């Protein structure tokens, strides 16, 4: 075999190796994407199931979701980890809902109204999280995300106080606590059929401003 033939064989072998590497890399990327999509899909299914029965066991949850426990265990080590992931999912969903609003040049009172409008449906969707053990909220990752959101809203209240939109003689911690409870009361009342969903945002806003507005 002459040198030209050897060179051609080497080139062909290298080409095959490179193609195989490319194919394997592509397959790995597809597998990662499928895992990510699958995990989010499982979280969405778990939300629906737990909305109907927050106290169901891991086995009951898997059955309600129409999957085997092995599938759940591949993504979540157990019920506690799944609940933690759902808490994080709810907090990230809150971020995704509020970020576009804060990016707009809205008046502070209009921004507050729009924030209420997006928070009530999120609260209603994740209402089952109000029944989970408090220890979950003490998880460091959960706590840091929750405290960051809490602080951002508190800073918004500071700004509204400086603008003279709400009373300055009330501690911001009290204002934030009252706001949180108004949101909770709103989605709970909607869920129980005590108030119409379309009235909830206006009721929360008017109640809040009646107590703290100037």
Buried (B, 14 or more C-beta within 10 A) or exposed (E): EEEEEEEEEEEEEEEEEEEEEEEEEEEEEEEEEEEEEEBEEBBEBBBEBBBEEBEBEBEEBBBBBEBEEEBBBEBBEEBBEBBBBBBBBBBEBBEEBBEEBEEEEBEBBEBBBBBBBBBBBBBBBBBBBEEBEEEBEEBEEBEEBBEEBBEEBBEBBBEBBEEEBBEEEBEBEEBBEBBBEBBBBBBBBBBEEEBEBEEBBEBBBEBBBEBBEE
